[in-house]
């Protein structure tokens, strides 16, 4: 079974590294499978628990793009929604993928409702000088484009529904 080595960086200096099962390697898009673990608390969006330890994700790493997409499933295999990380970059070298998280996230419920998350984290990063104004503006621009594309039915990319 093919594996991908994920290096997921969070500002200022947190690094998550793990090896995940590759579902499909399409070159510019890698589809992999993993499990949520080590979360301090479940994630609730609009009052609904959407992610917690033990849930499964099928994630899509788009080389050269400023986001990734996680399809989230509970322990029974029920689809909970899509979780989108806003990223500074997604790079690939062989079987290693590296991403830099820019705090903002979007959760899309199966019914299409979308919520922008963690704006407070990005604001704090700016206030404490962990990100500059340019990076702050970039993160919001990416998030805004995704939210607009969701509204127009142009997001997520079609590939997400194939796996």
C-alpha positions as CSV (number, residue, x, y, z in Angstrom):
1,X,0.0,0.0,0.0
2,X,1.4,3.4,-1.0
3,X,2.0,6.0,1.7
4,X,2.4,9.7,1.6
5,X,4.5,11.6,4.1
6,X,2.6,14.8,5.2
7,X,4.5,17.7,6.7
8,X,1.8,20.2,8.0
9,X,3.2,23.4,9.3
10,X,1.4,25.8,11.6
11,X,2.7,29.2,12.5
12,X,4.8,30.0,14.6
13,X,6.6,26.6,14.8
14,X,4.2,23.7,15.1
15,X,4.8,20.8,12.8
16,X,2.6,17.8,12.3
17,X,4.2,14.9,10.5
18,X,2.6,11.6,9.6
19,X,2.5,8.9,7.0
20,X,-1.0,8.3,5.4
21,X,-2.5,5.8,3.1
22,X,-2.6,7.0,-0.5
23,X,-6.0,6.5,-2.1
24,X,-5.0,8.0,-5.5
25,X,-1.9,9.7,-6.8
26,X,-2.9,12.0,-9.7
27,X,0.3,13.9,-9.7
28,X,-1.0,17.4,-9.0
29,X,-3.6,16.0,-6.6
30,X,-2.9,13.4,-4.0
31,X,-5.9,11.8,-2.3
32,X,-5.1,10.2,1.0
33,X,-6.8,8.7,4.0
34,X,-6.2,9.4,7.7
35,X,-7.9,9.5,11.1
36,X,-8.4,12.5,13.4
37,X,-6.4,12.0,16.6
38,X,-4.9,14.3,19.3
39,X,-7.7,16.9,19.1
40,X,-8.1,18.6,22.5
41,X,-11.8,19.1,21.9
42,X,-14.4,18.2,19.2
43,X,-15.0,20.8,16.5
44,X,-18.5,22.3,16.6
45,X,-19.8,24.4,13.7
46,X,-23.2,26.1,14.1
47,X,-23.8,24.1,17.2
48,X,-23.2,20.7,15.5
49,X,-20.3,18.4,16.4
50,X,-18.6,17.9,13.0
51,X,-15.1,16.5,13.8
52,X,-13.7,14.6,16.7
53,X,-11.0,12.0,17.5
54,X,-11.7,8.7,15.8
55,X,-13.4,10.3,12.7
56,X,-12.0,9.5,9.3
57,X,-10.9,11.9,6.7
58,X,-10.2,11.5,3.0
59,X,-8.1,14.5,2.1
60,X,-7.1,16.1,-1.1
61,X,-3.8,17.9,-1.4
62,X,-3.7,20.2,-4.4
63,X,-0.1,20.9,-5.4
64,X,0.4,24.6,-6.1
65,X,-2.9,25.6,-4.5
66,X,-3.6,27.6,-1.4
67,X,-6.1,25.1,0.2
68,X,-6.7,21.5,0.9
69,X,-10.0,19.7,1.4
70,X,-10.9,17.0,3.9
71,X,-14.0,14.9,3.5
72,X,-15.0,14.0,7.0
73,X,-16.8,10.8,8.1
74,X,-17.9,9.8,11.6
75,X,-17.2,6.3,13.1
76,X,-20.3,4.9,11.3
77,X,-19.1,6.2,8.0
78,X,-21.7,9.0,7.8
79,X,-20.5,12.0,5.7
80,X,-20.3,15.0,8.1
81,X,-19.1,17.6,5.5
82,X,-16.0,19.2,4.0
83,X,-13.3,20.9,6.0
84,X,-11.1,23.3,4.0
85,X,-7.7,24.6,5.3
86,X,-6.5,27.9,3.8
87,X,-2.8,27.5,3.1
88,X,0.2,29.6,2.1
89,X,1.3,26.8,-0.1
90,X,1.1,23.1,-1.0
91,X,4.4,21.6,-2.2
92,X,5.3,18.1,-3.3
93,X,8.6,16.3,-3.5
94,X,8.3,12.7,-4.4
95,X,6.1,11.1,-1.7
96,X,6.3,14.1,0.6
97,X,3.7,16.8,0.7
98,X,4.3,20.0,2.7
99,X,1.7,22.6,3.6
100,X,1.7,25.8,5.6
101,X,-1.5,26.6,7.4
102,X,-2.8,30.2,7.4
103,X,-5.3,29.7,10.3
104,X,-8.6,30.3,8.4
105,X,-10.7,27.3,7.7
106,X,-14.1,26.7,6.1
107,X,-16.6,24.0,6.9
108,X,-19.2,23.0,4.4
109,X,-22.2,21.0,5.6
110,X,-23.6,18.3,3.3
111,X,-26.6,20.6,2.6
112,X,-24.2,23.3,1.2
113,X,-24.1,25.7,4.2
114,X,-20.6,27.1,4.6
115,X,-19.0,28.7,7.6
116,X,-15.7,30.6,7.8
117,X,-13.8,29.6,10.9
118,X,-10.9,30.7,13.1
119,X,-10.9,34.4,12.1
120,X,-9.9,35.2,15.7
121,X,-6.7,33.0,15.3
122,X,-5.6,34.9,12.2
123,X,-6.3,38.3,13.9
124,X,-4.3,37.2,16.9
125,X,-1.4,36.0,14.6
126,X,-1.4,39.5,13.0
127,X,-1.6,41.3,16.4
128,X,1.4,39.3,17.8
129,X,3.4,39.7,14.6
130,X,3.4,36.0,13.7
131,X,2.1,37.0,10.2
132,X,2.5,40.2,8.3
133,X,-0.4,42.2,6.7
134,X,0.4,40.8,3.3
135,X,-0.1,37.2,4.6
136,X,-3.2,38.2,6.5
137,X,-4.7,39.8,3.4
138,X,-3.7,36.8,1.3
139,X,-5.5,34.3,3.7
140,X,-8.7,36.4,3.6
141,X,-8.5,36.7,-0.2
142,X,-8.2,32.9,-0.6
143,X,-11.0,32.3,1.9
144,X,-13.3,34.9,0.2
145,X,-12.7,33.4,-3.2
146,X,-13.6,29.9,-1.9
147,X,-16.7,31.2,-0.1
148,X,-17.8,32.9,-3.4
149,X,-17.2,29.8,-5.4
150,X,-19.2,27.7,-2.9
151,X,-22.1,30.2,-3.4
152,X,-21.8,29.8,-7.2
153,X,-21.6,26.0,-7.0
154,X,-18.0,26.0,-8.3
155,X,-16.4,24.6,-5.2
156,X,-15.3,22.0,-4.3
157,X,-13.5,20.8,-7.4
158,X,-15.3,17.8,-9.0
159,X,-12.5,15.4,-8.0
160,X,-13.7,15.6,-4.4
161,X,-16.9,13.7,-5.2
162,X,-15.0,10.9,-7.0
163,X,-13.4,9.4,-3.9
